Amino acid sequence: MFKIGDLIVYSGHGICRVDDISDKTYAGITKTYYVLHPIENNQKLTINTPVDNDNIGKVKLMDQEEAERILESFHSAGINWIEKPQLRVQVYKNIVNTGNRMDIAKVANTLMRKKHEIEMGKRKFYQQDSRILNTIQNILFKELAITLHTSPDVIIEKIKSMLRIQDKTTIQDIC
């Protein structure tokens, strides 16, 4: 169980802070709920999710050791590139949906390398691939930044350096 003040990754909303844990009654049923607020852009959104709801992914932010391992994984190759766009999108989305951060980093690795290669050839990166990459960067890269006490821009520059992608793109340009 999470505690008040914990930062968690909540599927669909990114990184959220647990602001409260309280009992609420809906339709005559009382359950214990986490009261969450996304930390992104000072959102006013309040999320109430049952503590016992395992259908929606809720995980504590990674620790520093895991963050460093994930960051170092960008020195290695990612996952195999799948030529058929529809199959690639399906496979990559399924990997992202597992919540396995190391596997998600491998997808990001592959997409970032391929995006750079395609754009260097003056071609356009497939929009579905771009959406998957944006989702990963908006959650995983920000989680890395929080855990490693830095900014998402520093994370993206470090990763691009590891991938040998040399330009001055910021995370806002990529997302």
C-alpha positions as CSV (number, residue, x, y, z in Angstrom):
1,M,0.0,0.0,0.0
2,F,1.2,3.5,-0.8
3,K,1.5,6.3,1.7
4,I,0.4,9.9,1.6
5,G,3.0,11.9,-0.2
6,D,4.3,9.0,-2.3
7,L,4.9,9.6,-6.0
8,I,3.5,6.8,-8.2
9,V,3.1,6.1,-11.8
10,Y,-0.6,5.7,-12.5
11,S,-1.5,4.3,-15.9
12,G,-3.1,6.8,-18.2
13,H,-2.2,9.8,-16.1
14,G,1.6,9.6,-15.6
15,I,3.2,10.5,-12.4
16,C,0.8,11.4,-9.5
17,R,1.2,12.2,-5.9
18,V,-0.9,10.4,-3.3
19,D,-2.6,13.3,-1.5
20,D,-4.9,11.2,0.7
21,I,-6.1,7.8,1.5
22,S,-9.7,7.7,2.6
23,D,-12.9,5.7,2.8
24,K,-15.6,6.7,0.3
25,T,-19.0,5.3,-0.4
26,Y,-20.3,5.0,-3.9
27,A,-23.6,3.2,-4.8
28,G,-23.8,2.0,-1.2
29,I,-20.4,0.4,-1.2
30,T,-17.6,1.7,1.0
31,K,-14.0,1.2,-0.1
32,T,-10.6,2.7,0.7
33,Y,-9.4,5.0,-2.1
34,Y,-6.2,6.7,-3.0
35,V,-6.7,10.4,-3.8
36,L,-4.2,11.3,-6.5
37,H,-3.1,14.4,-8.3
38,P,-1.0,14.4,-11.5
39,I,2.2,16.4,-10.9
40,E,2.3,17.5,-14.6
41,N,1.6,21.1,-15.4
42,N,-0.2,21.9,-12.1
43,Q,-3.2,19.9,-13.2
44,K,-6.3,20.5,-11.1
45,L,-7.5,16.9,-11.8
46,T,-8.3,14.8,-8.7
47,I,-8.3,11.0,-9.2
48,N,-10.0,8.7,-6.8
49,T,-9.0,5.0,-7.4
50,P,-9.8,2.1,-5.1
51,V,-6.7,0.8,-3.2
52,D,-7.7,-2.8,-4.2
53,N,-8.2,-2.1,-7.9
54,D,-5.5,-4.2,-9.6
55,N,-7.0,-3.6,-13.1
56,I,-5.3,-0.2,-13.3
57,G,-1.6,0.0,-13.1
58,K,-0.2,1.8,-10.0
59,V,3.5,1.5,-9.2
60,K,5.8,3.3,-6.9
61,L,8.5,5.4,-8.6
62,M,11.7,3.4,-9.4
63,D,14.7,3.7,-7.1
64,Q,18.0,5.2,-8.1
65,E,19.6,1.9,-8.8
66,E,16.9,0.9,-11.3
67,A,17.0,4.4,-12.9
68,E,20.7,4.1,-13.4
69,R,20.3,0.6,-14.9
70,I,17.6,1.8,-17.3
71,L,19.6,4.8,-18.3
72,E,22.7,2.6,-19.0
73,S,20.5,0.3,-21.2
74,F,20.5,3.0,-23.9
75,H,24.2,2.1,-24.6
76,S,22.9,-1.2,-25.9
77,A,20.6,-1.9,-28.8
78,G,16.9,-1.7,-28.2
79,I,14.4,-4.2,-29.6
80,N,14.0,-5.5,-33.1
81,W,12.4,-3.0,-35.6
82,I,9.3,-4.4,-37.1
83,E,8.8,-3.3,-40.7
84,K,5.0,-3.6,-40.8
85,P,3.7,-0.4,-39.1
86,Q,0.4,-1.9,-37.8
87,L,2.2,-4.9,-36.3
88,R,5.0,-2.7,-34.9
89,V,2.5,-0.4,-33.2
90,Q,0.6,-3.3,-31.7
91,V,3.7,-5.1,-30.4
92,Y,5.3,-1.9,-29.0
93,K,2.0,-0.8,-27.3
94,N,1.7,-4.2,-25.7
95,I,5.2,-3.9,-24.3
96,V,4.5,-0.4,-23.0
97,N,1.3,-1.7,-21.4
98,T,3.1,-4.3,-19.4
99,G,4.7,-1.6,-17.3
100,N,8.1,-3.2,-17.4
101,R,10.4,-0.2,-17.4
102,M,13.4,-1.9,-18.9
103,D,11.4,-3.3,-21.8
104,I,9.8,0.2,-22.3
105,A,13.2,1.7,-22.4
106,K,14.2,-0.7,-25.1
107,V,11.2,0.4,-27.2
108,A,12.2,4.0,-26.6
109,N,15.7,3.2,-27.6
110,T,14.6,1.6,-30.9
111,L,12.1,4.4,-31.7
112,M,14.6,7.2,-31.0
113,R,17.3,5.6,-33.2
114,K,14.8,4.9,-36.0
115,K,13.3,8.4,-35.7
116,H,16.8,10.0,-36.0
117,E,17.6,7.7,-39.0
118,I,14.4,8.6,-40.8
119,E,14.6,12.3,-40.2
120,M,18.3,12.4,-41.3
121,G,17.0,10.9,-44.6
122,K,14.5,13.9,-44.8
123,R,11.6,11.6,-44.4
124,K,8.7,11.8,-41.9
125,F,8.6,9.6,-38.8
126,Y,5.4,7.4,-38.7
127,Q,2.8,9.2,-36.5
128,Q,1.8,6.1,-34.5
129,D,5.5,5.5,-33.6
130,S,5.8,9.1,-32.6
131,R,2.8,8.8,-30.3
132,I,4.3,5.7,-28.6
133,L,7.6,7.5,-28.2
134,N,5.9,10.6,-26.7
135,T,4.0,8.5,-24.2
136,I,7.2,6.8,-23.1
137,Q,9.1,10.1,-22.8
138,N,6.3,11.8,-20.9
139,I,6.2,9.1,-18.3
140,L,9.5,7.1,-18.2
141,F,11.9,10.0,-18.9
142,K,10.2,12.2,-16.3
143,E,10.3,9.4,-13.8
144,L,14.0,9.0,-14.5
145,A,14.5,12.7,-14.0
146,I,12.6,12.8,-10.7
147,T,14.5,9.7,-9.4
148,L,17.9,11.0,-10.5
149,H,17.1,14.6,-9.2
150,T,17.5,16.3,-12.6
151,S,15.3,17.6,-15.4
152,P,13.7,15.7,-18.3
153,D,15.8,17.8,-20.7
154,V,19.0,16.5,-19.0
155,I,17.7,12.9,-19.3
156,I,16.9,13.3,-23.0
157,E,20.3,14.9,-23.8
158,K,22.1,12.1,-21.9
159,I,20.1,9.5,-23.8
160,K,20.7,11.2,-27.2
161,S,24.4,11.3,-26.4
162,M,24.4,7.6,-25.7
163,L,22.5,7.0,-28.9
164,R,24.9,9.3,-30.7
165,I,22.0,11.6,-31.8
166,Q,23.5,15.0,-32.0
167,D,21.1,17.9,-32.2
168,K,19.7,20.5,-29.8
169,T,16.2,19.1,-29.5
170,T,14.6,19.5,-26.1
171,I,12.0,17.2,-24.6
172,Q,9.3,19.7,-25.5
173,D,10.3,19.4,-29.2
174,I,10.1,15.6,-29.0
175,C,6.9,15.3,-27.0
